[in-house]
Amino acid sequence: MGADQRMFPPPWDSLPEFRAHDWPRYAGEQTLAEVAEAMCRAANINDGDSLIGASLGGMVAGEITKIRRIATLYLVGSAVSREEISAVATRLHPLLQVAPLDWLRFVAGKIPWELTRMFAGTESTFIRAVGPAIFQWPGLGPPRTRVRRIHGRRDHIILPPARADLLLNGGHLIAITHARECVNFIQSDFVQ
């Protein structure tokens, strides 16, 4: 939830026409569908585009497939339904409403690690609104587009799906930790 375009470091930019996006400025969205609409406007997502979404970004990308004709959706460590989210994360999500997020973001910004700096830059209001929205999300449903799943075997946040197109020996942040393997898979998928 606290990631931005730094979730896709090189070699992601070697994919043809690849553009990583930050979340649009929070404007009161309360559902993943509303976030998807805002993302379509902010990132100029059009029919025929292919999308790559990691974690929450993949769930929002799934919602985008309901409003745009997307060629292929690549889910990287992401879910097609809220039931794929770990029981621990499911039980802990109500704490987002009472956690001192502004203080946590301030502290995170002092830690010299890219992921904590990403979290530090995320709006608290976005986190408080979208956190619960994940657990109200109806899921992808019958996809209108081709869906390809890349996942980490040791992902403890979004559990590995029963069927993944590429299962890597990593955790939740495989878009960062296994960027080369992810990009190679997507590039080979374009050739087919």
C-alpha positions, 0 to 999 in steps of 0.5 A: 500500500505504501509503494510507488514507482520505485517498486519497479527498478531497472530492468523493468524499464527495459520492457517496451513502452514501460511506464511506472506510476505513482498513486494519484493524489488521494481525493476521497476514493473509498473503494478499489474501483474508485482508485482504479478510475482515478488511476486511469485518469492520472496515468492515461490508461487506455483500451489496448494497454497491458498492465503490470500491478504489484500487491495493491497495485495489482488489485487496482489493475484488476479493477481497471480491467473492468473499465478498460479493455486491457490486453494482458494483466500481469499480477506480481505478488498480487491477488485476484480476491481478498481471500488470497490475503493472509489471515494475519494481514486480514486480522490486523487491518483494522489497526490501520484506523487507529495506528499513528500513521503520520508518526510511523511515516515520519520514522520510516522516512529516517530509515535508509531503505527504499521501501520505508521511504516509499511508505513515508511518502504515502498519504495517511488518508489514502492508507486509512481509506484503501486499507479497509477497501481491500477487505471489501473488494469483490475481487477480479471475478471472471476476467475480461482479459488475459491474466498472468500471475507471477508470485513468490513462494514465501509471500506471507502477505498475499499467499501464493496462488494454487496456480501461478504462471511463474513461481519464484523463490522470494517473498512479497516484494518480488517486483524488486527482489526478482525484477530480472526474472519477472521482466524476463518472463514478461518479455518471453510472454510478448514473443509468444 
